[in-house]
Amino acid sequence: MIKYLFFLSAFAIASLGFAQQNNPEQDKKEVQAVIEQLFKGMYQADTTMIRATFHPTARMQSVYTNRANKTILHTELNIDGFLKSIATPHAEVYDERIESYEIRVDDHMATAWTPYKFYVGKTFSHQGVNAFHLVRNEEGKWQITQITDTRRK
């Protein structure tokens, strides 16, 4: 009888854990909404909107080939430099156009692969792929912890 009660209790506790897991399709929609908020903030030069998408320890990296044909990995250890560039007045809008989303979610972690084209105003600047890493924080909100992008003409 004690074994039966123990098994029943363990099963009930495990079931509660599974019942509290989020819906994977809803998680994907929420992750995509965070990424879309980031780019809407860039387009509108709204650093408050942008900052809300990032985890406090987030970093950004870009991978590109320089003129000497060497691969360069540039790291921005925090988003302050990025926000400063967005906040600096510029005549044309920054318009990053995402072509598609490939989003994967596991528990409190998500990744998104997003091919893009970047325009300054109406002028094409470069293209590549963004690789996003996100975490769900204590309040259940998705935040970007890392972006690594490629850049090519």
C-alpha positions as CSV (number, residue, x, y, z in Angstrom):
1,M,0.0,0.0,0.0
2,I,2.8,2.4,0.9
3,K,4.5,1.7,-2.5
4,Y,1.2,2.4,-4.2
5,L,0.8,5.7,-2.4
6,F,4.4,6.7,-3.2
7,F,3.9,5.9,-6.9
8,L,0.6,7.8,-7.0
9,S,2.2,10.8,-5.3
10,A,5.2,10.8,-7.6
11,F,2.9,10.5,-10.7
12,A,0.8,13.4,-9.5
13,I,3.8,15.6,-8.9
14,A,5.3,14.7,-12.3
15,S,1.9,15.4,-14.0
16,L,1.8,18.9,-12.5
17,G,5.2,19.6,-14.0
18,F,4.1,18.5,-17.4
19,A,0.8,20.4,-17.1
20,Q,2.7,23.7,-16.5
21,Q,4.8,23.4,-19.6
22,N,4.0,26.0,-22.3
23,N,2.5,25.3,-25.7
24,P,5.5,25.0,-28.1
25,E,3.5,26.7,-30.9
26,Q,2.6,29.6,-28.6
27,D,6.2,29.8,-27.5
28,K,7.3,30.2,-31.1
29,K,4.9,33.0,-31.7
30,E,6.1,34.8,-28.6
31,V,9.8,34.4,-29.6
32,Q,9.0,35.7,-33.1
33,A,7.1,38.7,-31.5
34,V,10.2,39.6,-29.5
35,I,12.3,39.6,-32.6
36,E,9.8,41.6,-34.5
37,Q,9.7,44.1,-31.6
38,L,13.5,44.5,-31.9
39,F,13.3,45.4,-35.6
40,K,10.3,47.6,-35.1
41,G,12.3,49.5,-32.5
42,M,15.2,49.8,-34.8
43,Y,13.0,51.1,-37.6
44,Q,11.4,53.6,-35.2
45,A,14.8,54.4,-33.5
46,D,13.0,53.5,-30.2
47,T,15.8,52.4,-27.8
48,T,13.3,51.7,-25.0
49,M,11.4,49.3,-27.2
50,I,14.7,47.6,-28.2
51,R,16.1,47.4,-24.7
52,A,13.0,45.6,-23.5
53,T,13.8,42.7,-25.9
54,F,17.2,42.0,-24.4
55,H,18.3,40.2,-21.3
56,P,20.6,42.4,-19.1
57,T,23.6,40.2,-20.0
58,A,23.0,40.0,-23.7
59,R,25.7,40.4,-26.3
60,M,25.9,40.8,-30.0
61,Q,28.3,39.4,-32.5
62,S,28.9,39.8,-36.2
63,V,30.9,37.5,-38.5
64,Y,32.1,38.9,-41.8
65,T,35.0,38.8,-44.2
66,N,37.2,41.9,-44.4
67,R,38.9,43.4,-47.4
68,A,42.0,41.2,-46.8
69,N,39.7,38.2,-47.0
70,K,40.0,37.3,-43.3
71,T,37.1,36.2,-41.2
72,I,36.4,38.7,-38.5
73,L,34.3,38.0,-35.4
74,H,33.3,41.4,-33.8
75,T,31.7,41.2,-30.3
76,E,29.7,43.8,-28.6
77,L,29.7,42.5,-25.0
78,N,26.6,44.5,-24.1
79,I,23.9,46.2,-26.0
80,D,24.7,49.8,-24.9
81,G,26.9,50.4,-28.0
82,F,24.2,49.1,-30.2
83,L,21.5,51.3,-28.6
84,K,23.8,54.3,-28.8
85,S,24.1,53.8,-32.6
86,I,20.3,53.5,-32.9
87,A,19.8,56.6,-30.7
88,T,22.3,58.7,-32.7
89,P,20.3,60.8,-35.1
90,H,20.4,59.5,-38.7
91,A,18.6,60.8,-41.7
92,E,17.3,57.4,-43.0
93,V,15.6,54.6,-41.1
94,Y,17.3,51.3,-40.4
95,D,15.1,48.7,-42.0
96,E,16.1,45.1,-41.4
97,R,13.7,42.8,-43.4
98,I,13.4,39.3,-42.1
99,E,12.8,36.8,-44.9
100,S,11.8,33.8,-42.7
101,Y,11.9,32.3,-39.2
102,E,13.1,28.9,-38.1
103,I,12.4,28.8,-34.4
104,R,13.1,26.0,-32.0
105,V,12.1,25.9,-28.3
106,D,13.1,23.6,-25.5
107,D,11.7,24.5,-22.0
108,H,13.1,28.0,-21.2
109,M,15.5,28.3,-24.2
110,A,14.8,29.2,-27.8
111,T,16.8,29.7,-30.9
112,A,15.8,31.5,-34.1
113,W,17.5,31.5,-37.5
114,T,16.4,34.5,-39.6
115,P,17.8,35.3,-43.1
116,Y,17.6,39.1,-43.6
117,K,18.2,42.0,-45.9
118,F,19.3,45.3,-44.4
119,Y,18.4,48.7,-45.8
120,V,19.3,52.2,-44.8
121,G,16.3,54.1,-46.0
122,K,15.6,52.6,-49.4
123,T,19.2,51.7,-50.1
124,F,20.3,48.1,-49.8
125,S,23.3,47.8,-47.4
126,H,23.9,44.1,-46.8
127,Q,22.3,40.7,-46.1
128,G,23.0,37.6,-44.1
129,V,21.5,35.5,-41.3
130,N,20.8,36.3,-37.7
131,A,21.1,33.5,-35.1
132,F,19.2,34.4,-32.0
133,H,19.3,32.8,-28.6
134,L,16.6,33.6,-26.1
135,V,15.6,32.6,-22.6
136,R,12.3,32.8,-20.8
137,N,12.8,34.9,-17.6
138,E,11.2,34.4,-14.2
139,E,8.1,36.4,-15.3
140,G,7.7,34.1,-18.3
141,K,8.8,36.7,-20.8
142,W,11.2,35.8,-23.7
143,Q,14.4,37.9,-23.8
144,I,17.3,37.8,-26.3
145,T,20.6,36.7,-24.7
146,Q,22.7,36.5,-27.9
147,I,22.6,37.6,-31.5
148,T,25.2,36.5,-34.0
149,D,24.8,37.7,-37.5
150,T,26.6,37.2,-40.8
151,R,27.1,40.2,-43.2
152,R,27.7,40.1,-46.9
153,K,26.8,42.2,-49.9
